[in-house]
Amino acid sequence: MRLSRYLAHGGVASRRAAEEMIRAGRVSVGGEVVTDPARDVDDASGVEVDGAAVTAEPREVWALHKPAGVVSTAKEPGSRRAVTELVDSERRLYPVGRLDADSTGLILLTNDGELANHLTHPRYEVPKTYRVTLERPPAERDLERLRAGVELEDGLTAPAEVSRRGKHEIEVTIREGRKRQVRRMAEAVGNQVESLRRIRIGPLELGELRPGASRRLSDAEVRSLWEDARPR
């Protein structure tokens, strides 16, 4: 197995972050520093990061209903809680992508760096669906603009699936992962988001999972995530 993939499977970091750690000289194999992410290793190779041994651990994927005020990081240096604190696992989990601290809903946590990369990398176009409450009722022309794509400071958004769910409420599905994208899209059509809840990632739905609660995904659910994360 490639060294970068071995580190990702060991829950150290995503594959991309693992490659950076390797090139920075923080990884050794059999007591020797290795800077080639493609180096072939296994459990008997003696892989260490910053002097600490790394072994491949069983991979886990968890679904969490993130409450407002909780941050989407592995550790939070401040007073706010991190999403990893809400999952009852002994593994070194980290969040797959992010939700703003004031946003709620479905977020995944895993120690499988390869899956995390497939779910977040733009080339795989994994759909994410949000239930959004707006400050004012949106006009149909505003919804059409969102569907077609709106201009943000970092470029034009891809077409989105947008449907009306109430006087102030819409449902938005996007296949990008820009920072605070849905909120900025609403601002681009002259509106403001009052609340935002992610209800679906690929084939996985938030369902009846209550705020703050989490559950480990079944093997079948993980396979379905892999299926949805195939290149488009």
C-alpha positions in Angstrom: 0.0 0.0 0.0 1.3 3.5 -0.8 2.6 5.3 2.2 0.2 8.2 1.9 -2.7 5.9 1.7 -1.5 3.9 4.7 -1.4 7.0 6.8 -4.9 7.9 5.6 -6.2 4.5 6.5 -4.4 4.8 9.9 -6.5 7.9 10.7 -3.5 10.2 10.7 -4.9 12.6 8.1 -6.5 12.8 4.7 -4.3 11.4 1.8 -3.5 14.9 0.6 -2.5 16.1 4.1 -0.5 12.9 4.6 1.5 13.6 1.4 2.4 17.0 2.8 3.5 15.4 6.0 5.7 12.9 4.1 7.3 15.6 2.0 8.0 17.7 5.1 10.1 14.8 6.5 7.8 14.0 9.4 7.4 10.3 8.4 9.9 7.5 8.8 9.8 3.8 7.7 11.9 1.3 9.5 13.7 4.1 11.3 14.6 6.1 8.1 12.9 9.3 7.0 10.9 8.8 3.8 9.8 11.7 1.6 8.2 9.6 -1.2 4.4 9.3 -0.7 4.4 6.4 -3.2 6.7 4.2 -1.0 5.1 0.8 -0.6 4.5 -0.2 3.1 2.5 -2.6 5.2 1.9 -3.2 8.9 5.3 -4.7 9.3 7.2 -1.7 7.8 7.5 0.3 11.0 5.8 3.5 9.9 6.1 6.4 12.3 4.9 10.0 12.2 6.8 12.5 14.4 8.3 9.4 16.2 4.9 7.8 17.0 4.0 4.4 15.5 1.2 4.2 13.0 -0.8 1.1 12.4 -3.8 0.7 10.1 -6.9 0.8 12.3 -10.4 -0.4 11.4 -12.2 2.2 9.3 -15.3 3.9 10.6 -17.8 6.3 9.2 -20.2 8.1 11.5 -23.2 10.4 10.8 -23.8 13.3 13.2 -26.6 15.8 13.5 -24.5 18.9 14.2 -26.2 21.4 16.5 -25.7 25.1 16.2 -22.6 26.4 18.0 -20.5 23.3 17.5 -17.5 23.7 15.2 -16.6 21.3 12.3 -13.0 20.6 13.4 -11.2 17.7 15.0 -10.1 19.9 18.0 -11.3 23.3 19.1 -8.8 25.4 21.0 -11.5 27.8 22.2 -14.6 27.3 24.4 -16.8 25.9 21.7 -17.3 22.1 21.3 -15.9 20.3 18.3 -17.9 17.7 16.3 -15.5 14.9 17.3 -16.6 15.3 20.9 -20.1 14.2 20.0 -19.1 10.9 18.6 -18.6 7.9 20.9 -15.6 6.3 19.1 -12.1 5.4 20.2 -10.8 6.0 16.6 -9.1 9.2 15.5 -12.0 10.6 13.6 -12.1 13.9 11.7 -14.9 15.7 9.9 -15.6 15.2 6.2 -15.9 18.8 5.0 -17.4 21.5 7.1 -20.6 23.1 8.3 -20.5 26.7 9.7 -20.8 26.9 13.4 -24.2 28.5 13.1 -25.4 25.8 10.6 -26.9 22.5 11.6 -27.5 19.1 10.1 -25.7 16.1 8.7 -22.0 15.9 8.8 -19.8 12.8 8.4 -16.8 11.8 10.5 -14.3 9.1 9.6 -10.8 7.8 9.8 -10.8 6.8 6.1 -8.9 9.6 4.4 -9.5 8.2 0.9 -13.3 8.2 1.4 -13.1 11.7 2.8 -11.2 12.9 -0.2 -13.8 11.4 -2.6 -16.7 13.0 -0.8 -15.2 16.5 -0.7 -13.1 16.8 -3.9 -14.9 18.9 -6.6 -14.2 16.3 -9.4 -16.5 13.8 -7.8 -19.5 16.2 -7.6 -21.1 14.5 -4.6 -24.5 16.3 -4.1 -25.3 17.9 -0.8 -28.8 19.1 0.1 -29.7 21.9 2.4 -33.0 23.1 3.9 -32.8 26.9 4.0 -35.0 29.5 5.7 -34.6 32.9 4.2 -35.2 36.4 5.6 -37.8 37.2 3.0 -39.9 35.1 0.7 -37.9 34.5 -2.5 -39.3 35.6 -5.8 -39.4 32.9 -8.6 -36.9 34.9 -10.6 -34.5 34.6 -7.6 -34.9 30.8 -7.6 -34.2 30.7 -11.3 -31.0 32.6 -10.8 -29.9 30.2 -8.2 -30.7 27.3 -10.4 -28.7 28.8 -13.3 -25.7 29.8 -11.2 -24.9 33.1 -9.6 -21.7 35.2 -9.6 -19.7 35.1 -6.3 -16.4 36.8 -5.6 -14.6 33.4 -6.3 -16.5 32.8 -9.6 -19.8 31.6 -11.0 -21.5 28.8 -9.2 -22.5 25.6 -11.0 -26.2 25.1 -11.6 -28.1 24.1 -8.5 -31.3 22.2 -7.8 -33.6 24.6 -6.0 -37.2 24.0 -4.9 -39.7 26.0 -2.8 -40.7 24.3 0.5 -42.6 27.1 2.2 -43.1 30.9 2.2 -39.6 31.5 3.5 -38.1 28.0 3.0 -36.3 26.5 0.1 -34.3 23.3 -0.6 -31.0 23.6 -2.3 -28.7 20.8 -3.7 -25.2 21.7 -4.8 -22.3 19.7 -6.0 -19.6 22.2 -5.0 -18.0 22.8 -1.6 -17.1 26.5 -1.5 -16.9 28.2 1.9 -20.3 29.4 3.1 -21.6 28.8 -0.4 -25.3 28.6 0.2 -25.3 31.7 2.4 -23.4 33.6 -0.2 -25.7 32.4 -3.0 -28.6 33.8 -1.1 -26.9 37.1 -0.6 -26.1 37.2 -4.4 -29.9 37.4 -5.0 -30.5 40.0 -2.4 -31.6 37.8 0.5 -30.2 36.5 3.8 -30.1 33.0 5.3 -31.8 32.8 8.7 -31.2 29.1 9.3 -29.5 26.4 7.3 -29.7 22.6 7.9 -27.9 20.0 5.7 -30.3 17.1 5.2 -28.5 14.9 2.7 -24.9 13.9 1.6 -25.0 11.8 -1.6 -27.4 8.9 -0.8 -27.3 9.4 2.9 -30.1 11.3 4.6 -30.2 13.0 8.0 -33.5 11.3 8.7 -34.7 11.3 12.3 -31.3 11.7 13.9 -31.8 14.3 16.7 -29.4 17.3 17.2 -26.2 16.2 18.9 -26.8 12.5 18.2 -24.6 10.3 16.0 -24.6 6.8 14.6 -22.1 4.6 12.9 -22.9 3.8 9.3 -23.4 0.2 8.2 -21.2 -1.4 5.6 -24.0 -1.1 3.1 -24.3 2.7 3.7 -20.5 3.1 3.3 -20.6 1.2 0.0 -23.4 3.5 -1.2 -21.3 6.6 -0.4 -18.4 5.1 -2.4 -20.8 4.5 -5.3 -21.9 8.1 -5.2 -18.3 9.4 -5.1 -17.3 8.0 -8.5 -15.9 10.5 -10.9 -18.5 12.2 -13.1 
